[in-house]
């Protein structure tokens, strides 16, 4: 599921709008018009360790973020939405996405919450349904034939536990 989220990260990332400044030395950007909240909470697409803390989202004051997008300089945000606003290493990448970096310069793209609501693509849902159907058939066969198998009872228990683990993994994947 994480790999799927990584593949879809470009679709869910917050994309800023580049302003065409002919004479400006620095590229200027603005927030998309559909972003209207006074405080923006942006999700890191992969968690980073910032200021000795595992961070999964950052809250920005809209005015501060707009000023940073147009003029540059320092930007501060509340890590995981708590405490004081901390200074951040933020940049706009070539795809016009906001990227926050940690001290080792590992980057994570920022996204608006709820923007990955489309869930799993239909093709993957169908494959998971087929997989669950196959699992049910195999489990039924095992249940029918286990009394005919000449193996110790603890082995039968291990096989059943393994089948239940696979079932749980399929259900977990379907909930994504």
Secondary structure, DSSP 8 states (H G I E B T S, - for coil): -HHHHHHTHHHHB-B-EEE--SS-SS-EEE--TT---SEEEEEEEEEEEETTEEEEEEEEEHHHHHHHHHH-S-EEEEETT-SS-EEEEEEE-TTSBEEEE-TT--EEEEEETTTTTT-S-HHHHHHHHHHHHHHHHHHHHHHHHGGG--S-HHHHHHHHHHHHHHHHHHHHHHH-
